[in-house]
């Protein structure tokens, strides 16, 4: 497993994973239903590259056996207050094997050591047991619970706010 900076060339492989995992992704990701084609995914990846050039985003594909199978990012990067938020998803066939835990550990190294962040936050829907478990395994601390914080799957959901400080 490795992280590779976001590249529109990964659109087909990522879209394949979105299609295979769509019911699960749609439960927790607002874009789970709206990404309808390889072209949609390619446009999103191109948009991400632009945000990275503006230093507003750090985004990578998760690559296993040479194939992009998910994504992980730092978004809402605030260089003044030195914090950012984590986002991630992984194709269903790769879940449950510690891949996201390893990716998140690498992302923390990048955030703290390369981007000079002081604090990294992670929001997880309370009902998303897998995402909550990943946050806890990597050492994130639960800072609070936010009511109706995330809109996905047609309704608002409560979220756990985790954070880790350098």
Buried (B, 14 or more C-beta within 10 A) or exposed (E): BEBEEBBBEBBEBBBBBBBBBBEBBBBBBEBBBEBEEBEBBBBBBEBBBEBBEEEBBBBBBBBBEEBBBBBBBBBEBEEEEBBBBBBBBBBBEBBEEEBBBBBBBBBBEBBBEEBEBEBBBBBBBBEBEBBBEBBBEBEBEEBEEBEEBBEBBEEEBEBBBBBBEE
